[in-house]
Amino acid sequence: MRKPDPQPLLHAALQLGLGAEDCAYVGDDERDILAARAARMPSIAALWGYRLSDDDPTTWRADVSAATPRALLDPAAWPQAR
């Protein structure tokens, strides 16, 4: 299974004993955001990492974006529960 297949995300949530809605998936590619959406898991677009110069993460429709890994330490950076 490859992203955007949601099964790996759902499996990870199950292993943690959590529902997908109680997790958030951080990704630096549109496939990551699509996988999170398919899993009904909140998503965070990582604005750092490997990305082609013409790829625009603002078009991925993630729930929120984070400019740096350090930004994830701030609870305000995380998507609100649905």
MMTF fields as JSON, N, C-alpha, C and O atoms, coordinates in Angstrom:
{
  "mmtfVersion": "1.0.0",
  "mmtfProducer": "UNKNOWN",
  "numBonds": 327,
  "numAtoms": 328,
  "numGroups": 82,
  "numChains": 1,
  "numModels": 1,
  "chainsPerModel": [1],
  "groupsPerChain": [82],
  "chainIdList": ["A"],
  "bondAtomList": [4, 2, 8, 6, 12, 10, 16, 14, 20, 18, 24, 22, 28, 26, 32, 30, 36, 34, 40, 38, 44, 42, 48, 46, 52, 50, 56, 54, 60, 58, 64, 62, 68, 66, 72, 70, 76, 74, 80, 78, 84, 82, 88, 86, 92, 90, 96, 94, 100, 98, 104, 102, 108, 106, 112, 110, 116, 114, 120, 118, 124, 122, 128, 126, 132, 130, 136, 134, 140, 138, 144, 142, 148, 146, 152, 150, 156, 154, 160, 158, 164, 162, 168, 166, 172, 170, 176, 174, 180, 178, 184, 182, 188, 186, 192, 190, 196, 194, 200, 198, 204, 202, 208, 206, 212, 210, 216, 214, 220, 218, 224, 222, 228, 226, 232, 230, 236, 234, 240, 238, 244, 242, 248, 246, 252, 250, 256, 254, 260, 258, 264, 262, 268, 266, 272, 270, 276, 274, 280, 278, 284, 282, 288, 286, 292, 290, 296, 294, 300, 298, 304, 302, 308, 306, 312, 310, 316, 314, 320, 318, 324, 322],
  "bondOrderList": [1, 1, 1, 1, 1, 1, 1, 1, 1, 1, 1, 1, 1, 1, 1, 1, 1, 1, 1, 1, 1, 1, 1, 1, 1, 1, 1, 1, 1, 1, 1, 1, 1, 1, 1, 1, 1, 1, 1, 1, 1, 1, 1, 1, 1, 1, 1, 1, 1, 1, 1, 1, 1, 1, 1, 1, 1, 1, 1, 1, 1, 1, 1, 1, 1, 1, 1, 1, 1, 1, 1, 1, 1, 1, 1, 1, 1, 1, 1, 1, 1],
  "groupList": [{"groupName": "MET", "atomNameList": ["N", "CA", "C", "O"], "elementList": ["N", "C", "C", "O"], "formalChargeList": [0, 0, 0, 0], "bondAtomList": [1, 0, 2, 1, 3, 2], "bondOrderList": [1, 1, 2], "singleLetterCode": "M", "chemCompType": "L-PEPTIDE LINKING"}, {"groupName": "ARG", "atomNameList": ["N", "CA", "C", "O"], "elementList": ["N", "C", "C", "O"], "formalChargeList": [0, 0, 0, 0], "bondAtomList": [1, 0, 2, 1, 3, 2], "bondOrderList": [1, 1, 2], "singleLetterCode": "R", "chemCompType": "L-PEPTIDE LINKING"}, {"groupName": "LYS", "atomNameList": ["N", "CA", "C", "O"], "elementList": ["N", "C", "C", "O"], "formalChargeList": [0, 0, 0, 0], "bondAtomList": [1, 0, 2, 1, 3, 2], "bondOrderList": [1, 1, 2], "singleLetterCode": "K", "chemCompType": "L-PEPTIDE LINKING"}, {"groupName": "PRO", "atomNameList": ["N", "CA", "C", "O"], "elementList": ["N", "C", "C", "O"], "formalChargeList": [0, 0, 0, 0], "bondAtomList": [1, 0, 2, 1, 3, 2], "bondOrderList": [1, 1, 2], "singleLetterCode": "P", "chemCompType": "L-PEPTIDE LINKING"}, {"groupName": "ASP", "atomNameList": ["N", "CA", "C", "O"], "elementList": ["N", "C", "C", "O"], "formalChargeList": [0, 0, 0, 0], "bondAtomList": [1, 0, 2, 1, 3, 2], "bondOrderList": [1, 1, 2], "singleLetterCode": "D", "chemCompType": "L-PEPTIDE LINKING"}, {"groupName": "GLN", "atomNameList": ["N", "CA", "C", "O"], "elementList": ["N", "C", "C", "O"], "formalChargeList": [0, 0, 0, 0], "bondAtomList": [1, 0, 2, 1, 3, 2], "bondOrderList": [1, 1, 2], "singleLetterCode": "Q", "chemCompType": "L-PEPTIDE LINKING"}, {"groupName": "LEU", "atomNameList": ["N", "CA", "C", "O"], "elementList": ["N", "C", "C", "O"], "formalChargeList": [0, 0, 0, 0], "bondAtomList": [1, 0, 2, 1, 3, 2], "bondOrderList": [1, 1, 2], "singleLetterCode": "L", "chemCompType": "L-PEPTIDE LINKING"}, {"groupName": "HIS", "atomNameList": ["N", "CA", "C", "O"], "elementList": ["N", "C", "C", "O"], "formalChargeList": [0, 0, 0, 0], "bondAtomList": [1, 0, 2, 1, 3, 2], "bondOrderList": [1, 1, 2], "singleLetterCode": "H", "chemCompType": "L-PEPTIDE LINKING"}, {"groupName": "ALA", "atomNameList": ["N", "CA", "C", "O"], "elementList": ["N", "C", "C", "O"], "formalChargeList": [0, 0, 0, 0], "bondAtomList": [1, 0, 2, 1, 3, 2], "bondOrderList": [1, 1, 2], "singleLetterCode": "A", "chemCompType": "L-PEPTIDE LINKING"}, {"groupName": "GLY", "atomNameList": ["N", "CA", "C", "O"], "elementList": ["N", "C", "C", "O"], "formalChargeList": [0, 0, 0, 0], "bondAtomList": [1, 0, 2, 1, 3, 2], "bondOrderList": [1, 1, 2], "singleLetterCode": "G", "chemCompType": "PEPTIDE LINKING"}, {"groupName": "GLU", "atomNameList": ["N", "CA", "C", "O"], "elementList": ["N", "C", "C", "O"], "formalChargeList": [0, 0, 0, 0], "bondAtomList": [1, 0, 2, 1, 3, 2], "bondOrderList": [1, 1, 2], "singleLetterCode": "E", "chemCompType": "L-PEPTIDE LINKING"}, {"groupName": "CYS", "atomNameList": ["N", "CA", "C", "O"], "elementList": ["N", "C", "C", "O"], "formalChargeList": [0, 0, 0, 0], "bondAtomList": [1, 0, 2, 1, 3, 2], "bondOrderList": [1, 1, 2], "singleLetterCode": "C", "chemCompType": "L-PEPTIDE LINKING"}, {"groupName": "TYR", "atomNameList": ["N", "CA", "C", "O"], "elementList": ["N", "C", "C", "O"], "formalChargeList": [0, 0, 0, 0], "bondAtomList": [1, 0, 2, 1, 3, 2], "bondOrderList": [1, 1, 2], "singleLetterCode": "Y", "chemCompType": "L-PEPTIDE LINKING"}, {"groupName": "VAL", "atomNameList": ["N", "CA", "C", "O"], "elementList": ["N", "C", "C", "O"], "formalChargeList": [0, 0, 0, 0], "bondAtomList": [1, 0, 2, 1, 3, 2], "bondOrderList": [1, 1, 2], "singleLetterCode": "V", "chemCompType": "L-PEPTIDE LINKING"}, {"groupName": "ILE", "atomNameList": ["N", "CA", "C", "O"], "elementList": ["N", "C", "C", "O"], "formalChargeList": [0, 0, 0, 0], "bondAtomList": [1, 0, 2, 1, 3, 2], "bondOrderList": [1, 1, 2], "singleLetterCode": "I", "chemCompType": "L-PEPTIDE LINKING"}, {"groupName": "SER", "atomNameList": ["N", "CA", "C", "O"], "elementList": ["N", "C", "C", "O"], "formalChargeList": [0, 0, 0, 0], "bondAtomList": [1, 0, 2, 1, 3, 2], "bondOrderList": [1, 1, 2], "singleLetterCode": "S", "chemCompType": "L-PEPTIDE LINKING"}, {"groupName": "TRP", "atomNameList": ["N", "CA", "C", "O"], "elementList": ["N", "C", "C", "O"], "formalChargeList": [0, 0, 0, 0], "bondAtomList": [1, 0, 2, 1, 3, 2], "bondOrderList": [1, 1, 2], "singleLetterCode": "W", "chemCompType": "L-PEPTIDE LINKING"}, {"groupName": "THR", "atomNameList": ["N", "CA", "C", "O"], "elementList": ["N", "C", "C", "O"], "formalChargeList": [0, 0, 0, 0], "bondAtomList": [1, 0, 2, 1, 3, 2], "bondOrderList": [1, 1, 2], "singleLetterCode": "T", "chemCompType": "L-PEPTIDE LINKING"}],
  "groupTypeList": [0, 1, 2, 3, 4, 3, 5, 3, 6, 6, 7, 8, 8, 6, 5, 6, 9, 6, 9, 8, 10, 4, 11, 8, 12, 13, 9, 4, 4, 10, 1, 4, 14, 6, 8, 8, 1, 8, 8, 1, 0, 3, 15, 14, 8, 8, 6, 16, 9, 12, 1, 6, 15, 4, 4, 4, 3, 17, 17, 16, 1, 8, 4, 13, 15, 8, 8, 17, 3, 1, 8, 6, 6, 4, 3, 8, 8, 16, 3, 5, 8, 1],
  "groupIdList": [1, 2, 3, 4, 5, 6, 7, 8, 9, 10, 11, 12, 13, 14, 15, 16, 17, 18, 19, 20, 21, 22, 23, 24, 25, 26, 27, 28, 29, 30, 31, 32, 33, 34, 35, 36, 37, 38, 39, 40, 41, 42, 43, 44, 45, 46, 47, 48, 49, 50, 51, 52, 53, 54, 55, 56, 57, 58, 59, 60, 61, 62, 63, 64, 65, 66, 67, 68, 69, 70, 71, 72, 73, 74, 75, 76, 77, 78, 79, 80, 81, 82],
  "secStructList": [7, 7, 6, 6, 7, 1, 2, 2, 2, 2, 2, 2, 2, 2, 2, 2, 6, 7, 7, 4, 4, 4, 7, 7, 3, 3, 3, 1, 1, 2, 2, 2, 2, 2, 2, 2, 2, 2, 6, 6, 7, 7, 3, 3, 3, 3, 1, 1, 1, 1, 7, 7, 6, 6, 7, 7, 4, 4, 4, 1, 7, 7, 1, 3, 3, 3, 1, 1, 4, 4, 4, 4, 4, 1, 4, 4, 4, 1, 7, 7, 7, 7],
  "xCoordList": [0.844, 0.0, 0.884, 1.862, 0.523, 1.264, 0.292, -0.885, 0.832, -0.001, -0.435, 0.366, -1.66, -2.593, -3.504, -4.544, -3.152, -3.938, -3.931, -2.858, -5.089, -5.149, -4.789, -4.634, -4.652, -4.468, -3.258, -3.393, -2.079, -0.965, -1.259, -0.841, -1.963, -2.301, -3.301, -3.181, -4.284, -5.283, -4.648, -5.009, -3.716, -3.014, -2.216, -2.239, -1.513, -0.732, -1.64, -1.305, -2.779, -3.717, -4.208, -4.289, -4.533, -5.003, -3.932, -4.237, -2.682, -1.588, -1.418, -0.998, -1.743, -1.67, -2.912, -2.953, -3.919, -5.169, -6.002, -6.776, -5.851, -6.554, -7.401, -7.122, -8.428, -9.173, -8.417, -7.652, -8.625, -7.942, -8.202, -7.319, -9.395, -9.746, -8.971, -8.937, -8.343, -7.565, -6.076, -5.265, -5.729, -4.344, -4.249, -5.263, -3.045, -2.819, -1.64, -0.688, -1.709, -0.641, 0.079, -0.539, 1.394, 2.231, 2.882, 3.531, 2.709, 3.285, 3.877, 3.446, 4.888, 5.53, 5.248, 5.991, 4.164, 3.765, 2.239, 1.588, 1.682, 0.222, -0.349, -1.447, 0.389, -0.086, -0.308, -1.225, 0.522, 0.36, -0.974, -1.686, -1.296, -2.541, -3.736, -4.753, -3.625, -4.707, -4.904, -6.039, -3.814, -3.913, -4.6, -5.46, -4.231, -4.867, -6.356, -7.178, -6.697, -8.105, -8.872, -9.982, -8.284, -8.941, -9.111, -10.055, -8.198, -8.29, -9.179, -9.42, -9.665, -10.435, -9.614, -10.11, -8.334, -7.373, -7.004, -6.755, -6.962, -6.518, -5.109, -4.295, -4.84, -3.557, -2.844, -3.457, -1.513, -0.646, 0.323, 1.064, 0.323, 1.268, 2.586, 2.646, 3.639, 4.981, 5.536, 5.691, 5.831, 6.326, 7.836, 8.433, 8.463, 9.885, 10.029, 9.034, 11.23, 11.482, 11.605, 11.638, 11.674, 11.832, 10.556, 9.471, 10.69, 9.537, 10.07, 11.042, 9.441, 9.828, 9.509, 8.565, 10.279, 10.13, 8.77, 8.303, 8.119, 6.811, 5.64, 4.483, 5.927, 4.883, 4.453, 5.29, 3.161, 2.633, 1.791, 0.642, 2.336, 1.596, 0.32, -0.531, 0.177, -1.06, -2.25, -3.398, -1.992, -3.083, -3.512, -4.477, -2.81, -3.108, -4.352, -4.877, -4.823, -6.01, -5.812, -6.725, -4.617, -4.371, -5.19, -5.594, -5.426, -6.18, -5.403, -5.984, -4.103, -3.215, -1.858, -1.599, -0.999, 0.367, 1.323, 0.978, 2.53, 3.578, 4.821, 5.265, 5.378, 6.527, 7.825, 8.706, 7.953, 9.171, 8.788, 7.681, 9.682, 9.398, 9.154, 8.308, 9.885, 9.707, 8.275, 7.767, 7.634, 6.262, 5.305, 4.273, 5.639, 4.762, 4.753, 3.889, 5.702, 5.728, 4.654, 4.32, 4.121, 3.081, 1.712, 1.342, 0.947, -0.371, -1.284, -2.178, -1.078, -1.906, -1.656, -2.47, -0.54, -0.214, -1.009, -1.069, -1.61, -2.292, -3.742, -4.361, -4.292, -5.71, -6.61, -6.313, -7.687, -8.664, -9.458, -9.659, -9.907, -10.726, -11.987, -12.564, -12.386, -13.586, -14.814, -15.915],
  "yCoordList": [-1.183, 0.0, 1.24, 1.331, 2.169, 3.42, 4.574, 4.488, 5.666, 6.856, 7.277, 7.236, 7.671, 8.143, 7.081, 7.432, 5.799, 4.771, 5.062, 5.24, 5.115, 5.481, 4.347, 4.594, 3.12, 1.983, 2.096, 1.773, 2.537, 2.666, 3.656, 3.434, 4.725, 5.704, 5.108, 5.291, 4.397, 3.763, 2.678, 2.521, 1.936, 0.899, 1.521, 1.012, 2.617, 3.295, 3.775, 3.612, 4.361, 4.822, 3.641, 3.73, 2.541, 1.346, 0.829, 0.465, 0.795, 0.334, 1.222, 0.754, 2.486, 3.423, 3.365, 3.968, 2.636, 2.564, 3.822, 4.155, 4.521, 5.788, 5.711, 4.924, 6.531, 6.705, 7.661, 8.502, 7.535, 8.413, 9.88, 10.72, 10.185, 11.575, 12.134, 13.346, 11.238, 11.661, 11.775, 12.01, 11.609, 11.717, 12.879, 13.45, 13.216, 14.176, 13.661, 13.115, 13.838, 13.375, 14.584, 15.473, 14.607, 15.685, 15.204, 14.158, 15.962, 15.542, 16.677, 17.826, 16.326, 17.332, 17.079, 17.532, 16.35, 16.057, 16.008, 15.65, 16.36, 16.346, 14.956, 14.831, 13.901, 12.534, 12.303, 11.574, 12.916, 12.779, 13.364, 12.77, 14.522, 15.197, 14.409, 14.292, 13.874, 13.047, 11.778, 11.353, 11.169, 9.971, 10.301, 9.548, 11.411, 11.815, 12.056, 11.616, 12.745, 13.013, 11.699, 11.547, 10.754, 9.461, 8.678, 7.899, 8.883, 8.218, 8.981, 8.525, 10.14, 11.038, 11.475, 11.579, 11.725, 12.141, 13.6, 13.952, 14.449, 15.824, 15.842, 14.959, 16.854, 16.913, 18.231, 19.277, 18.133, 19.303, 19.279, 18.312, 20.324, 20.433, 20.967, 22.067, 20.179, 20.604, 21.491, 21.048, 22.719, 23.661, 23.583, 24.439, 22.589, 22.329, 20.933, 20.235, 20.538, 19.199, 19.19, 20.237, 17.996, 17.835, 18.237, 17.749, 19.119, 19.517, 20.144, 20.9, 19.833, 20.45, 21.937, 22.35, 22.73, 24.187, 24.664, 25.716, 23.92, 24.357, 23.758, 23.948, 23.042, 22.448, 23.463, 23.988, 23.741, 24.76, 24.113, 23.75, 23.957, 23.289, 24.014, 23.416, 25.272, 25.966, 25.454, 25.725, 24.721, 24.182, 22.781, 22.234, 22.201, 20.825, 20.704, 19.604, 21.805, 21.831, 21.056, 20.377, 21.163, 20.59, 21.373, 22.509, 20.757, 21.452, 22.651, 23.706, 22.492, 23.594, 23.36, 22.291, 24.364, 24.261, 24.611, 25.355, 24.068, 24.388, 24.788, 24.063, 25.938, 26.462, 25.739, 25.62, 25.257, 24.576, 23.41, 23.387, 22.451, 21.382, 21.926, 21.409, 22.957, 23.55, 24.07, 24.069, 24.508, 25.022, 23.949, 24.272, 22.681, 21.599, 21.464, 20.787, 22.1, 22.068, 22.958, 22.813, 23.865, 24.786, 24.156, 23.905, 23.892, 23.282, 24.048, 23.456, 25.341, 26.138, 25.766, 26.088, 25.091, 24.701, 23.485, 23.196, 22.783, 21.526, 21.768, 22.705, 20.946, 21.101, 20.9, 20.095, 21.627, 21.465, 20.185, 19.781, 19.551, 18.337, 18.659, 19.74, 17.704, 17.917, 17.502, 17.608],
  "zCoordList": [0.0, 0.0, 0.0, 0.742, -0.832, -0.912, -0.743, -1.093, -0.188, -0.074, -1.468, -2.402, -1.62, -0.605, 0.011, 0.569, -0.071, 0.599, 2.102, 2.679, 2.744, 4.163, 5.118, 6.313, 4.639, 5.537, 6.468, 7.648, 6.002, 6.952, 8.085, 9.222, 7.788, 8.821, 9.802, 11.013, 9.27, 10.132, 10.991, 12.157, 10.432, 11.185, 12.334, 13.455, 12.055, 13.092, 14.223, 15.396, 13.882, 14.909, 15.742, 16.967, 15.079, 15.781, 16.739, 17.874, 16.287, 17.138, 18.373, 19.432, 18.226, 19.354, 20.236, 21.309, 19.775, 20.524, 20.392, 21.29, 19.282, 19.055, 17.796, 16.891, 17.751, 16.528, 15.617, 16.09, 14.332, 13.378, 13.693, 13.521, 14.146, 14.442, 15.634, 15.844, 16.421, 17.584, 17.278, 18.174, 16.021, 15.564, 14.583, 14.18, 14.212, 13.126, 12.324, 12.881, 11.017, 10.141, 9.573, 8.988, 9.752, 9.245, 7.956, 7.935, 6.89, 5.622, 4.824, 4.922, 4.022, 3.168, 1.69, 0.821, 1.415, 0.045, -0.014, 0.968, -1.145, -1.275, -1.017, -0.476, -1.402, -1.133, 0.346, 0.726, 1.199, 2.643, 3.092, 3.901, 2.563, 2.942, 2.408, 3.093, 1.204, 0.65, 1.468, 1.683, 1.925, 2.758, 4.078, 4.535, 4.688, 5.94, 5.735, 6.539, 4.671, 4.388, 4.191, 4.701, 3.453, 3.222, 4.52, 4.659, 5.47, 6.768, 7.739, 8.857, 7.312, 8.184, 9.399, 10.521, 9.115, 10.127, 9.856, 8.703, 10.865, 10.649, 10.045, 10.313, 9.233, 8.537, 8.787, 9.001, 8.751, 8.876, 7.707, 7.536, 6.909, 5.803, 6.341, 6.889, 6.179, 6.571, 5.469, 4.331, 5.796, 4.802, 4.659, 4.005, 5.248, 5.105, 4.488, 4.296, 4.187, 3.667, 2.159, 1.513, 1.614, 0.176, -0.544, -0.225, -1.505, -2.319, -3.6, -3.573, -4.7, -5.968, -5.922, -5.249, -6.623, -6.554, -7.041, -6.604, -7.937, -8.434, -7.643, -8.02, -6.56, -5.728, -4.675, -3.941, -4.596, -3.689, -2.597, -2.849, -1.382, -0.313, 0.119, 0.778, -0.236, 0.138, -0.676, -0.324, -1.755, -2.575, -2.13, -2.665, -1.163, -0.744, 0.127, 0.303, 0.666, 1.533, 2.838, 3.309, 3.413, 4.735, 5.763, 5.515, 6.904, 7.953, 8.487, 8.742, 8.655, 9.054, 8.407, 7.854, 8.478, 7.979, 9.099, 10.017, 9.02, 9.988, 9.209, 8.319, 9.547, 8.816, 9.157, 8.305, 10.381, 10.825, 11.737, 12.273, 11.918, 12.879, 14.284, 15.013, 14.66, 15.997, 16.196, 17.317, 15.121, 15.229, 15.745, 16.333, 15.531, 15.995, 17.512, 18.07, 18.18, 19.642, 20.255, 21.431, 19.471, 19.935, 19.706, 18.559, 20.77, 20.598, 19.653, 19.048, 19.518, 18.608, 17.15, 16.284, 16.866, 15.491, 15.038, 13.843, 15.962, 15.638, 15.263, 15.768, 14.391, 14.004, 15.222, 16.105, 15.251, 16.307, 16.069, 14.923, 17.14, 17.013, 16.225, 16.34, 15.438, 14.605, 15.328, 14.786]
}
